[in-house]
Amino acid sequence: MLAGNSDTWRFLRGMLAEIPARLFQLVVPKRCAYCGQIRDPSQERRQTVTFEGRKFHPDWILCEQCQDLFAFEKMNICRRCGRFLSEREFVANVCPKCEEQTFWFDRVIPLGPYRGNLRQAIFMMKKRSGIPLTETFARLFYEYRAFPLHSIQVDVILPIPMHPFYRWVRGTNDAQVLAAELGRLLGIPVNERILKCVRLRLAQRAVQMEERAKNVEGMFVPFHDPPDRTRWLGKRALVVDDVMTTGSTLNEASRILKTEFGFADISVLVLARARGETKMRIPYGTEILPVLSKRKERGSYAEFWEHRRFRKTLKEGSDEESQDRKKIRKFNSRRRQKKRSETGSTRKRKRKRKK
């Protein structure tokens, strides 16, 4: 009877397949990939977003509140550098930032501006625990930027490579996870053995604007020597990264891809497009030492590279002055420990003696 009715058999088979997942959800409930709250299964597929006449669920790993936070609308974007333009600049088809610049890539497709919740989410993606969130934003990118992704018709997806030390510190490469999920959704192969990063560099946010191109010079080389030029000659590539500020890193990677491999067209896909401003001012050529910074105001492990000597002279001054400050800190720490170990009665006796 069931064999004759294919629809009934398909329904029962789907229900039986969901039993292990439902039992696992009772033990380990589903949580939002961004805020970490337990998601309500009854509200999981009710939230929909309308974009260009289409209705869809923006994601299956975000809760209902976070789906509203990451509802990206259509924006005025410069097709060449990906910068977000005003209405006046978009109508005039003029971008003041990239008119006098030379880029090796042909176009940039960003998801949103590098601020607010998107900026905080990218900080979370830089750790191993942020892999589900990275896959979530890959699906969001596919939903909100589906038309430009299908219109460029690329042959291969290339994530920006990361230095092995960076990879060891973070535990993951968010560009690689993003490219793998996008390749699965688009049905395009992902190749991670075309470029490799061979040089440690100072963080781009810590370098002056005019010196960022020098900071990334010689950073990428072909994975195999000599490169397989005949395989990629005249092909179209999609280079994937998390954030684009001035585009120096992506421009250097695109230069190697076009000169060494012969790619004809290179498109850049980034989750966020920053304005291109920098807060720190460290001159190019400073000796680089791997230092982990855990400053919470800039996010967990926001800066991986800082110069120890620069930081020491900036905050502490000379060597003699720093030694005196170390002695004062040591004395104050011992004093605090002694106060903590004392009981309440001992403190009262000392107060009476002072009086």
C-alpha positions in Angstrom: 0.0 0.0 0.0 2.8 2.4 0.9 4.8 1.4 -2.1 1.9 2.4 -4.4 1.6 5.9 -2.8 5.0 7.5 -3.3 4.0 10.8 -1.6 3.0 9.0 1.6 6.1 7.0 1.7 8.3 10.1 1.1 6.5 11.9 3.9 7.1 9.0 6.4 10.7 8.6 5.3 11.3 12.3 6.0 9.7 12.1 9.4 11.8 9.1 10.3 15.0 10.8 9.2 14.3 13.8 11.5 14.0 11.6 14.6 17.7 11.5 15.4 18.1 15.3 14.9 15.1 15.9 17.2 16.5 13.7 19.9 19.8 15.4 19.7 18.1 18.8 19.9 16.5 17.8 23.2 20.0 17.1 24.7 21.9 19.9 23.0 19.4 22.7 22.0 20.1 24.8 18.9 21.7 28.2 19.6 22.0 31.3 17.5 25.4 31.6 15.8 25.7 35.3 16.7 24.1 35.9 20.1 24.3 32.4 21.5 20.6 32.3 22.7 18.6 29.1 22.4 16.4 29.3 19.3 12.7 28.5 19.4 11.9 25.8 16.8 8.4 27.2 16.3 9.8 30.5 15.2 12.7 29.1 13.2 11.3 29.4 9.7 8.7 32.2 10.2 10.9 35.1 9.8 11.1 36.1 6.1 12.8 39.0 4.3 11.6 40.5 1.0 14.4 41.6 -1.3 13.9 42.6 -5.0 10.4 41.0 -5.0 11.7 37.7 -3.5 10.8 36.2 -0.1 13.1 33.9 1.6 14.5 32.9 5.0 17.9 34.7 5.4 19.4 32.0 7.5 18.8 28.8 9.4 21.4 29.4 12.2 20.4 32.9 13.4 17.6 33.6 15.8 14.7 35.8 15.0 16.2 39.0 16.5 19.6 38.5 14.8 17.9 38.0 11.4 16.6 41.5 11.7 20.0 42.8 12.5 21.6 41.3 9.4 18.9 42.2 6.8 21.1 43.8 4.2 19.3 46.1 1.8 20.4 47.1 -1.7 23.0 49.9 -1.5 24.7 52.2 -3.9 28.1 50.6 -4.5 31.1 51.5 -6.7 31.5 48.6 -9.1 35.3 49.1 -9.2 36.4 49.4 -5.6 33.2 48.4 -3.7 32.9 51.6 -1.8 29.5 52.7 -0.6 28.5 55.9 -2.5 26.0 58.6 -1.8 23.0 59.1 -4.0 24.7 62.0 -5.8 27.9 60.1 -6.4 26.0 57.0 -7.6 23.9 59.0 -10.1 27.0 60.7 -11.4 28.8 57.4 -11.5 31.9 59.0 -9.8 33.9 57.5 -7.0 36.4 60.0 -5.6 38.5 57.3 -3.8 39.3 55.1 -6.8 39.6 57.6 -9.7 43.4 57.9 -9.3 44.1 54.4 -8.1 45.2 51.4 -10.2 43.6 48.0 -9.3 44.5 44.6 -10.7 41.0 43.3 -9.9 38.0 44.2 -12.0 35.2 44.5 -9.5 34.3 44.3 -5.8 31.1 42.8 -4.4 30.7 43.7 -0.6 27.9 42.5 1.6 27.8 45.5 3.9 29.8 48.4 5.5 32.4 47.5 8.1 30.6 48.9 11.2 28.2 47.9 13.9 27.0 44.3 14.2 28.8 43.2 11.0 32.1 44.4 12.4 31.5 42.5 15.7 30.5 39.4 13.7 33.7 39.5 11.7 35.7 39.6 15.0 33.9 36.5 16.1 34.7 34.7 12.8 38.4 35.0 13.4 38.3 32.2 16.0 37.6 28.5 15.6 34.3 28.9 17.5 33.1 31.3 14.8 33.1 28.8 11.9 29.3 28.3 12.0 28.9 32.0 11.9 31.1 32.3 8.9 29.1 29.6 7.1 26.0 31.6 8.1 27.2 34.7 6.4 28.2 32.8 3.3 24.5 31.8 3.0 23.4 35.4 3.7 25.8 36.5 0.9 24.3 34.0 -1.5 20.8 35.2 -0.7 21.3 39.0 -0.8 23.9 39.1 -3.6 22.8 36.3 -5.7 22.3 38.3 -8.9 25.9 39.7 -9.1 27.4 36.3 -8.1 25.6 34.5 -11.0 26.2 37.3 -13.5 30.0 37.3 -13.3 30.2 33.6 -14.2 33.5 32.7 -12.6 35.5 29.4 -13.1 37.1 29.0 -9.7 36.9 30.5 -6.2 40.1 31.4 -4.4 40.3 32.3 -0.7 43.0 34.7 0.4 45.7 32.5 2.0 46.9 33.0 5.5 50.4 32.7 6.9 50.9 29.4 8.9 51.6 31.3 12.1 48.4 33.3 11.7 46.5 30.0 11.0 48.0 28.4 14.1 47.1 31.3 16.4 43.5 31.6 15.1 42.8 27.9 14.5 40.9 28.7 11.3 41.0 30.8 8.1 37.6 32.6 7.8 38.2 33.4 4.1 38.7 29.7 3.5 35.5 28.7 5.3 33.6 31.4 3.5 34.9 30.3 0.1 34.1 26.6 0.8 30.5 27.4 1.7 30.0 29.7 -1.3 31.5 27.1 -3.6 29.0 24.6 -2.4 26.1 27.0 -2.8 27.1 28.2 -6.3 28.4 24.8 -7.5 31.9 26.3 -8.4 35.1 24.6 -7.5 37.3 26.0 -4.7 41.1 25.9 -5.1 43.3 26.6 -2.1 46.6 25.6 -3.8 47.1 28.5 -6.2 48.6 31.1 -3.8 50.4 30.9 -0.5 51.5 33.5 2.0 55.2 33.5 2.7 55.9 36.7 4.6 54.8 38.0 8.0 53.6 41.6 7.9 52.5 44.3 10.1 48.7 44.6 10.5 47.3 46.8 7.8 45.3 48.8 10.3 48.6 49.8 12.0 50.2 51.2 8.8 49.8 54.6 7.2 47.5 54.7 4.2 50.3 55.5 1.6 52.5 52.7 2.9 50.1 49.8 2.9 51.0 48.7 -0.6 54.7 48.4 0.5 53.6 46.5 3.6 52.1 43.6 1.5 54.7 43.6 -1.3 56.1 40.1 -1.8 53.5 38.6 0.6 52.0 36.1 -1.9 53.8 33.7 -4.2 52.5 30.8 -6.4 51.8 27.6 -4.5 53.7 25.5 -7.0 56.9 26.7 -8.7 56.6 27.1 -11.7 52.9 28.0 -11.7 50.5 26.1 -13.9 49.8 29.0 -16.4 48.3 26.9 -19.1 45.5 25.6 -16.9 44.3 29.1 -15.8 45.1 31.2 -18.8 42.1 33.3 -19.7 40.0 32.0 -16.8 37.8 34.1 -14.5 38.4 33.9 -10.7 36.5 35.0 -7.6 38.8 36.0 -4.7 37.2 35.8 -1.3 38.2 37.7 1.9 36.5 39.0 5.0 37.3 42.7 5.0 38.5 45.2 2.4 39.9 48.6 3.6 42.2 50.1 1.0 42.4 47.0 -1.1 46.2 46.6 -0.9 46.2 42.9 0.1 43.6 42.0 -2.5 45.4 44.1 -5.1 48.7 42.2 -4.5 47.0 38.8 -4.7 45.2 39.9 -8.0 48.6 41.1 -9.4 50.1 37.6 -8.9 47.1 35.9 -10.3 47.1 37.9 -13.5 50.9 38.1 -14.1 51.9 34.6 -13.0 48.8 32.6 -13.9 47.2 34.6 -16.7 43.7 35.1 -15.3 41.7 37.3 -17.6 39.1 38.6 -15.0 39.2 38.8 -11.2 36.3 39.6 -9.0 36.6 40.3 -5.3 34.0 39.2 -2.7 34.2 40.6 0.8 31.9 40.5 3.7 32.6 44.1 4.7 33.9 47.2 3.0 35.7 49.7 5.3 36.3 53.4 4.7 40.0 53.0 4.5 40.9 54.9 7.7 43.6 53.9 10.2 44.0 54.9 13.9 47.6 53.7 14.6 50.6 55.3 12.9 53.6 53.0 12.7 56.2 53.7 10.0 56.8 51.0 7.4 60.0 49.0 7.8 59.7 48.5 11.6 60.9 45.2 12.8 57.9 42.8 13.3 57.6 40.5 16.3 54.6 38.2 16.9 52.8 39.5 19.9 49.3 38.5 20.9 47.1 41.4 22.0 44.0 40.7 24.1 42.5 44.2 24.1 38.8 43.7 24.6 37.8 47.1 23.2 39.1 46.0 19.7 37.8 42.5 19.9 39.4 39.2 20.9 42.8 39.0 19.2 42.1 42.1 17.2 45.8 42.8 16.5 48.2 40.0 16.1 51.3 42.0 15.2 52.8 44.9 17.2 56.3 46.0 17.6 57.5 45.5 21.2 60.0 48.3 21.1 57.5 50.7 19.6 54.9 49.9 22.2 57.6 50.1 25.0 58.8 53.6 24.0 55.3 54.8 23.4 53.9 53.8 26.8 56.9 53.5 29.2 59.6 55.8 27.9 63.3 55.0 28.5 64.7 51.7 29.9 65.6 53.3 33.3 62.2 54.7 33.7 60.6 51.4 32.8 62.7 49.6 35.5 61.5 52.0 38.1 57.9 51.5 37.1 58.3 47.8 37.3 59.6 48.1 40.9 56.6 50.3 41.8 54.1 47.9 40.3 55.7 45.0 42.1 55.6 46.8 45.5 52.0 47.8 45.0 51.0 44.2 44.0 52.6 42.8 47.2 50.8 45.5 49.2 47.4 44.5 47.7 48.1 40.8 48.3 48.9 41.5 52.0 45.7 43.5 52.5 43.6 40.7 51.0 45.2 38.1 53.3 44.5 40.2 56.4 41.3 39.5 58.4 38.8 42.1 59.5 39.9 42.2 63.1 43.5 42.9 62.0 42.4 45.8 59.9 40.4 47.3 62.8 43.4 47.2 65.1 45.5 49.0 62.5 42.9 51.7 62.1 42.8 52.3 65.9 46.6 52.6 66.0 46.6 55.2 63.2 43.9 57.2 65.1 
